[in-house]
Amino acid sequence: MQRVCFVRLLSWVICALMLAAPTALLAQDSSDLVQVFTLLLPVTASDNGSTLSVRVPFRLLDANGAPIDNARIDGMNLRLLDMPSGAIDFAMFNQIAPVETPLYVSLLIDVSGSMESSIEAVRTAAKSAVESAPAQVRFRIVTFSGQAGDPEIRVRQDFTDDRGAIRNAIDGIINPSGGTCYYDAVNESLETLGALPASAGANARKAVIAFTDGRDMVNDPNVPCSRRTIEEVIQNARSKRIPVYTIGLLGAVEEGALQRLATDTGGSSAIGNQGQLDTLFGQAFASIINQYMAEFVVLPKEGRNRAFLEVQLAGLNERVNSTIFEFNSPKSYLPTPTPIPPTETPMPLPTATFDAWRHGNFCAQCRAAESCERAVFVQSQPLALVLGGIRNHSGAEHEWRPGIARADPDQARRARDACL
């Protein structure tokens, strides 16, 4: 497997949170590839106090469904759907890194009668794929065959990271016979993976890789070997959030059914001829191993949230969007609006009276008053028009006093000038 390098990038969230510099996938230009952005389950979330971290596992596939382990991601956003008006509905990634949590894989190998001529090549391809897997992958080796309604499912090796024990278990797969109880075998592995003990770890990943050279039947194509149907198996896989990766040999295999089983459960399908077995097994294993985790810091609403990811790849002019996924938020992280204090209606300022001036005897009226200010101007009121001083006829010590008038400015000036 090609080595994936990482570089530091600066990232930020529009909500004004400064995030740590993330790592991004760095490799050759991807302009010659057509990518399919595939989400994986489960999407997890954790409370940071004032924000929520959302972790989304994903992988990139080319147009043929093969995993891409050397694509450069120039940018990735998480978009929140159904958010209230004014909410921050997107965030850039905090970091992207390979998924390195423990991985439990149940590897199923068809040992029905039709496998007689290809079982050796299958053993070789399976061992090569196992040897190339990272150390954190624990394998379970299972074979299947059977008769109508009576599957024969045999566990050759329970989950282990001991590569020697796994090789020995695969080498012991001989003497194919019977029918192909494919769906029952897949369902048994789903039940086993779903019942893993707590010691496996809360973040452990799980997957089924199921190889077959034919369709689920015995001798009559109209008589299934399995008791379970493909619909039941898909429903079980989706409820347990366990992807199924299918491998098939061209010929008698039911390609559409294998592709549907993989696609509808979050896995992928690899189908080819016997000479391509090494590539088919390698492709299925790479789809599981070459997975990445993008982490975002978001401000979602409480409860169920819907979102999707959009990724910008180097060399491509358009973004690739994921399917819509869901996550739960334990509380609302929507910013609380800053309260705006109520606007106080200012008290109306006293209005200057110009009755005396209007009667043509302004100064006489001013002299009769204690001061001209009482008749014309009101002092010390804010937001008023400053008109200067007026002559004081009351015999006060100062000849001029400041005046502030709320009346018509022209009237006020004429009133002032009348006493000058």
Secondary structure, DSSP 4 states (H G I P E B T S, - for coil): -PPPEEEE---EETTTEE-PPPEEEE-S--TT---EEEE-S--EEEE-SSSEEEEEEEEEE-TTS-B-SSPPEEEEEEEE-SPPTT---EEEEEEEEE--S-EEEEEEEE-SGGGTTTHHHHHHHHHHHHHHS-TTEEEEEEEEEEETTEEEEEEEEEEE--HHHHHHHHHT-----S---HHHHHHHHHHHHHT--GGG-TT-EEEEEEEESS-S-SSSTTS-S-SS-HHHHHHHHHHHT--EEEEEETTTS-HHHHHHHHHTTT--EEEE-GGGHHHHHHHHHHHHHS-EEEEEEE-PPSEEEEEEEEEEETT-SS-EEPPPEEEEESS--PPPPPPPPPPPPPPPPPPP--HHHHTT-HHHHHHHSS-HHHHS---S-TT-EEEEEEE--S--S-SEEEEEE-S-HHHHHHHHHHT-
